[in-house]
Amino acid sequence: MASMLFCWELGAGFGHLTPHREVLAALKGRGHAVHIAVRDLTRAAKAFEGLPFHYWQAPTPQGRPEVSFNPTLNFAQILHNTGLGDPMGLAARISAWRNIFAVTRPQVALVDYCPTALLALRGLGIPAIVTGTGFFIPPNVSPIPAFPVVSPPPTSEQLLQEERQLLQGINAAVARHRIAPLTSLAQIFHDVAGKIFRALPEFDHYPNRGPAEFLGLPPDPPRNAAAWPPGQGPKVFAYLKPFPALEALLTLLQLRQGPTIVACDGIPKPIRHKYTTTSLRFVPPTIDISQMGRESQFAITNANLTTSVRLLLQGCPLLAIPLQLEQTLVAHNFRQLGVGVVARPNLPDDLAPLLQEIQRNPKYRTAAQSLAAKHAGRIDNYVERAVGVLEPYLAVAASSSSPAQQATVPPGTASASV
């Protein structure tokens, strides 16, 4: 039996957890020990319920730096805002990660949006496999480019200067652990044993990345089928969180009196009660997304990647209302591919004309159906392919009689005993 460690440090929500459930379960089923070190243990317990994993609290940044970027123009600015430029705090978190390594003794680490763990792994001989959507694995260039939705784009000189300043803080931190300095920020994510990209290349957040192998979508967890409410006209499905123009949207959906299902993630009960009608029904977010995609004329989402792509792969076009930067990049790709339209979350006047456009113009459904046909039968083996990336490292370790390599904790820092 070998040992593997899953690491998650930054970001929020189940999107950093549920995509890994079946992969980690498959490795556990092959006799390997699975350790989970994550920022949110409660969410992890829900995402991996019923699986006998070992849990650890991941060290995470505390607060934001005194000077931060708002808005953020590239991934380097996001990393700055999450504390990577603070040498003392970063060095302490590296030490904490190495204490976790010393106890768990992993033969491989699967790392989802966890740059500090990647820094802590450097020089220890423990293979790191980086996983995520394209957003969390920036291209291997310096400086890391601006996001394609930024206008006007910053100059390369500005981005390079900011990256150099961030690297100074990172290198000051890693020097305390006798880790070799980095020459670029992207090196954190690319000086690794392998990468597992989720989703499809059409939805990469960096359109000029270059060659990268996207493994498709993780399997959808068991979902609940839904019965449509009565009503006249086409069926519409929405998967939404609260946003400023939400009630304006619900009013328009209510007035159309067509069969409408709204899967709500955090929508307050008073709002649900106010807009529930014979033809409009609210349901929990555990609904069968593929069913909704097959049966809806179009769908409305906040451009959350996995849910939106599942709908598109059923040939269902989208009205996207992104709430944050990553979703804005996803929605930008919808527009570029012609599979949907994009509304702004705080402008109610956007909604009525875009609802008419997505409902009446057949070109969006044609483009979505073309995308679905292109990928039909080609993305159903995500677990097998992801396990295939990780298993060789575990198999070699399991067949070896030598003990797992132990992470070294620098003198003078708190150390877990092993």
ZIPE-V504193 format. One record per residue. N is the residue number from 1. SS is DSSP state (@ for helix, = for strand, . for the rest). PSI is psi in degrees with one decimal (* if undefined). Layout:
n = [N | N]
ss = [SS | SS]
psi = [PSI | PSI]
//
This chain:
n = [1 | 2 | 3 | 4 | 5 | 6 | 7 | 8 | 9 | 10 | 11 | 12 | 13 | 14 | 15 | 16 | 17 | 18 | 19 | 20 | 21 | 22 | 23 | 24 | 25 | 26 | 27 | 28 | 29 | 30 | 31 | 32 | 33 | 34 | 35 | 36 | 37 | 38 | 39 | 40 | 41 | 42 | 43 | 44 | 45 | 46 | 47 | 48 | 49 | 50 | 51 | 52 | 53 | 54 | 55 | 56 | 57 | 58 | 59 | 60 | 61 | 62 | 63 | 64 | 65 | 66 | 67 | 68 | 69 | 70 | 71 | 72 | 73 | 74 | 75 | 76 | 77 | 78 | 79 | 80 | 81 | 82 | 83 | 84 | 85 | 86 | 87 | 88 | 89 | 90 | 91 | 92 | 93 | 94 | 95 | 96 | 97 | 98 | 99 | 100 | 101 | 102 | 103 | 104 | 105 | 106 | 107 | 108 | 109 | 110 | 111 | 112 | 113 | 114 | 115 | 116 | 117 | 118 | 119 | 120 | 121 | 122 | 123 | 124 | 125 | 126 | 127 | 128 | 129 | 130 | 131 | 132 | 133 | 134 | 135 | 136 | 137 | 138 | 139 | 140 | 141 | 142 | 143 | 144 | 145 | 146 | 147 | 148 | 149 | 150 | 151 | 152 | 153 | 154 | 155 | 156 | 157 | 158 | 159 | 160 | 161 | 162 | 163 | 164 | 165 | 166 | 167 | 168 | 169 | 170 | 171 | 172 | 173 | 174 | 175 | 176 | 177 | 178 | 179 | 180 | 181 | 182 | 183 | 184 | 185 | 186 | 187 | 188 | 189 | 190 | 191 | 192 | 193 | 194 | 195 | 196 | 197 | 198 | 199 | 200 | 201 | 202 | 203 | 204 | 205 | 206 | 207 | 208 | 209 | 210 | 211 | 212 | 213 | 214 | 215 | 216 | 217 | 218 | 219 | 220 | 221 | 222 | 223 | 224 | 225 | 226 | 227 | 228 | 229 | 230 | 231 | 232 | 233 | 234 | 235 | 236 | 237 | 238 | 239 | 240 | 241 | 242 | 243 | 244 | 245 | 246 | 247 | 248 | 249 | 250 | 251 | 252 | 253 | 254 | 255 | 256 | 257 | 258 | 259 | 260 | 261 | 262 | 263 | 264 | 265 | 266 | 267 | 268 | 269 | 270 | 271 | 272 | 273 | 274 | 275 | 276 | 277 | 278 | 279 | 280 | 281 | 282 | 283 | 284 | 285 | 286 | 287 | 288 | 289 | 290 | 291 | 292 | 293 | 294 | 295 | 296 | 297 | 298 | 299 | 300 | 301 | 302 | 303 | 304 | 305 | 306 | 307 | 308 | 309 | 310 | 311 | 312 | 313 | 314 | 315 | 316 | 317 | 318 | 319 | 320 | 321 | 322 | 323 | 324 | 325 | 326 | 327 | 328 | 329 | 330 | 331 | 332 | 333 | 334 | 335 | 336 | 337 | 338 | 339 | 340 | 341 | 342 | 343 | 344 | 345 | 346 | 347 | 348 | 349 | 350 | 351 | 352 | 353 | 354 | 355 | 356 | 357 | 358 | 359 | 360 | 361 | 362 | 363 | 364 | 365 | 366 | 367 | 368 | 369 | 370 | 371 | 372 | 373 | 374 | 375 | 376 | 377 | 378 | 379 | 380 | 381 | 382 | 383 | 384 | 385 | 386 | 387 | 388 | 389 | 390 | 391 | 392 | 393 | 394 | 395 | 396 | 397 | 398 | 399 | 400 | 401 | 402 | 403 | 404 | 405 | 406 | 407 | 408 | 409 | 410 | 411 | 412 | 413 | 414 | 415 | 416 | 417 | 418]
ss = [. | . | = | = | = | = | = | = | . | . | . | . | . | @ | @ | @ | . | @ | @ | @ | @ | @ | @ | @ | @ | @ | @ | @ | @ | . | . | . | = | = | = | = | = | = | . | . | @ | @ | @ | @ | @ | @ | @ | . | . | . | . | . | . | = | = | = | = | . | . | . | . | . | . | . | . | . | . | . | . | . | . | . | . | = | @ | @ | @ | @ | @ | @ | @ | . | . | . | . | . | @ | @ | @ | @ | @ | @ | @ | @ | @ | @ | @ | @ | @ | @ | @ | @ | @ | @ | . | . | . | = | = | = | = | = | . | . | @ | @ | @ | @ | @ | @ | @ | . | . | . | . | . | = | = | = | = | = | = | . | @ | @ | @ | . | . | . | . | . | . | . | . | . | = | . | . | . | . | . | . | . | . | . | @ | @ | @ | @ | @ | @ | @ | @ | @ | @ | @ | @ | @ | @ | @ | @ | @ | @ | @ | @ | . | . | . | . | . | . | . | . | . | . | . | @ | @ | @ | @ | . | . | . | = | = | = | = | . | = | . | @ | @ | @ | . | . | . | . | . | . | . | . | . | . | = | . | = | . | . | . | . | . | . | . | = | . | . | . | . | . | . | . | . | . | . | . | = | = | = | = | = | . | . | . | . | . | @ | @ | @ | @ | @ | @ | @ | @ | @ | @ | @ | . | . | . | = | = | = | = | = | . | . | . | . | @ | @ | @ | @ | @ | @ | @ | . | . | . | . | = | = | = | = | . | . | . | = | . | @ | @ | @ | @ | @ | @ | @ | . | . | = | = | = | = | . | . | . | @ | @ | @ | @ | @ | @ | @ | @ | . | . | . | . | = | = | = | = | . | . | . | . | @ | @ | @ | @ | @ | @ | @ | @ | @ | @ | @ | @ | @ | . | . | = | = | = | . | . | . | . | . | . | @ | @ | @ | @ | @ | @ | @ | @ | @ | @ | @ | @ | . | . | @ | @ | @ | @ | @ | @ | @ | @ | @ | @ | @ | @ | @ | . | . | . | . | . | . | @ | @ | @ | @ | @ | @ | @ | @ | @ | @ | @ | @ | @ | @ | @ | @ | @ | @ | . | . | . | . | . | . | . | . | . | . | . | . | . | . | . | . | . | . | .]
psi = [134.5 | 173.8 | 134.7 | 155.3 | 126.8 | 130.9 | 133.2 | 129.8 | -43.4 | 162.0 | 177.5 | 163.4 | 171.5 | -8.8 | -17.6 | 1.5 | -60.0 | -31.7 | -18.5 | -4.9 | -53.8 | -33.3 | -48.8 | -36.8 | -38.6 | -40.1 | -39.6 | -39.4 | -21.3 | 7.3 | 6.2 | 148.2 | 134.6 | 120.8 | 141.0 | 113.1 | 107.5 | 161.0 | -28.2 | 97.7 | -32.6 | -47.1 | -39.1 | -41.5 | -37.1 | -43.6 | -34.6 | 24.8 | 134.2 | -5.6 | 133.0 | 70.7 | 165.1 | 128.5 | 143.4 | 143.6 | 120.5 | 141.8 | 131.6 | 156.9 | 146.8 | 108.0 | -170.4 | 157.4 | 158.6 | -37.2 | 120.8 | 165.2 | 131.8 | 111.1 | 167.0 | 132.6 | -23.1 | 176.6 | -29.0 | -40.2 | -35.4 | -44.3 | -37.7 | -46.2 | -21.5 | 11.4 | 9.7 | -17.3 | 2.3 | 101.1 | -42.4 | -49.6 | -41.3 | -42.2 | -39.3 | -40.4 | -35.5 | -43.4 | -43.2 | -41.3 | -40.7 | -29.0 | -39.8 | -42.1 | -39.1 | -32.8 | -43.4 | -23.4 | 59.2 | 145.6 | -18.7 | 147.1 | 128.7 | 118.9 | 116.5 | 110.8 | 61.8 | 68.8 | -31.3 | -39.2 | -38.1 | -39.9 | -41.3 | -27.9 | -18.6 | 131.3 | -1.4 | -10.8 | 11.9 | 116.4 | 136.2 | 129.7 | 115.9 | 136.3 | 152.0 | 178.3 | 173.5 | -26.1 | -38.7 | -0.8 | 87.4 | 160.6 | 155.6 | 66.1 | 162.9 | 126.9 | 160.9 | 129.1 | 162.1 | 153.5 | 143.4 | -13.5 | -2.6 | 129.0 | 128.0 | 149.8 | 145.3 | 160.7 | 156.7 | -33.5 | -41.1 | -47.1 | -37.9 | -40.8 | -43.4 | -39.0 | -39.2 | -40.4 | -40.6 | -41.6 | -33.2 | -45.4 | -41.6 | -45.6 | -31.8 | -36.8 | -47.0 | -25.8 | -31.7 | -19.4 | 14.1 | 35.4 | 137.9 | 141.5 | 155.3 | 149.1 | -13.8 | 158.1 | -37.8 | -19.8 | -30.4 | -41.0 | -12.1 | -15.7 | 63.2 | 171.7 | -28.4 | 173.2 | 143.5 | 101.3 | 129.6 | 157.8 | -153.2 | 153.1 | -29.0 | -20.1 | 21.6 | 137.1 | -11.0 | 96.8 | -20.0 | 29.7 | -41.9 | -170.3 | 132.7 | 139.5 | 113.1 | 129.5 | 1.5 | -160.0 | 139.8 | 156.6 | 142.4 | 132.5 | 163.7 | 133.0 | 164.6 | 127.8 | 153.5 | 142.8 | 131.6 | 142.6 | 160.9 | 161.8 | 164.8 | 138.6 | -175.0 | 153.8 | 141.9 | 135.0 | 140.0 | 139.4 | 105.1 | 148.2 | 167.5 | 145.5 | 164.0 | -37.7 | 15.8 | -46.9 | -32.1 | -40.8 | -46.2 | -34.4 | -44.6 | -40.7 | -35.9 | -41.9 | -27.7 | -23.0 | 19.2 | 161.4 | 120.2 | 130.7 | 128.8 | 112.2 | 117.2 | 130.7 | 87.8 | 5.9 | 125.4 | 150.0 | -41.8 | -38.1 | -43.1 | -43.9 | -41.1 | -37.6 | 0.0 | 130.2 | -176.4 | -35.4 | -10.1 | 122.4 | 136.1 | 139.9 | 162.1 | 162.0 | -1.1 | 21.6 | 157.7 | 104.5 | -39.5 | -40.2 | -44.9 | -38.5 | -39.0 | -34.8 | -8.2 | 146.1 | -39.3 | 167.0 | 159.4 | 126.4 | 171.1 | 23.5 | 28.8 | 128.7 | -56.3 | -47.7 | -44.9 | -42.8 | -37.0 | -40.6 | -44.5 | -35.6 | -6.0 | 8.3 | 21.2 | 117.0 | 166.5 | 143.6 | 112.9 | 135.1 | 81.9 | 144.3 | -16.1 | 177.2 | -49.7 | -41.8 | -33.9 | -39.0 | -40.0 | -45.9 | -35.3 | -40.2 | -36.2 | -46.5 | -43.1 | -36.8 | -12.2 | 20.7 | 3.5 | -179.5 | 162.1 | 129.2 | 155.8 | 138.1 | -16.8 | 13.0 | 93.5 | -29.8 | -17.0 | -27.9 | -48.9 | -49.4 | -33.4 | -35.0 | -41.8 | -41.0 | -48.3 | -28.1 | -35.3 | -23.1 | 114.7 | -9.6 | -28.8 | -42.1 | -39.0 | -43.8 | -40.5 | -40.6 | -35.5 | -42.9 | -44.5 | -42.1 | -36.4 | -37.4 | 5.5 | 124.9 | 7.8 | -3.1 | 25.1 | 7.4 | 34.6 | -47.4 | -46.7 | -42.5 | -40.2 | -43.0 | -35.9 | -26.8 | -39.0 | -37.9 | -39.6 | -37.8 | -39.0 | -37.7 | -41.7 | -44.1 | -39.2 | -30.7 | -7.2 | 144.5 | -9.2 | 147.2 | 158.0 | 145.4 | 133.1 | 133.1 | 142.6 | 128.8 | 122.1 | 148.4 | 144.7 | 1.4 | 157.8 | 134.0 | 137.2 | 140.2 | 146.7 | *]
//
